[in-house]
Amino acid sequence: MKDELIKAARKIVSDPYVLVNVVSRRVKQLRQGSKPMVESLEKLALEDVALREIIEGKISYELSSGKVPY
């Protein structure tokens, strides 16, 4: 992953654990055949595509209440 993309994405998704989860879920979707929502003139790794999608506001996420059922 490119450092500059990670830094830019961290401005949008400040929690690094959440960022990793959002990126990994999107990479899984891309590997399963989903089309990228951003265009690039250069060949990007799937992780970088996911980061660019976050930076450009193409991906949103929602956190659960955080309550764990017993």
Secondary structure, 3 states (H helix, E strand, C coil): CCHHHHHHHHCCCCCHHHHHHHHHHHHHHHHCCCCCCCCCCCCCCHHHHHHHHHHCCCCCCCCCCCCCCC
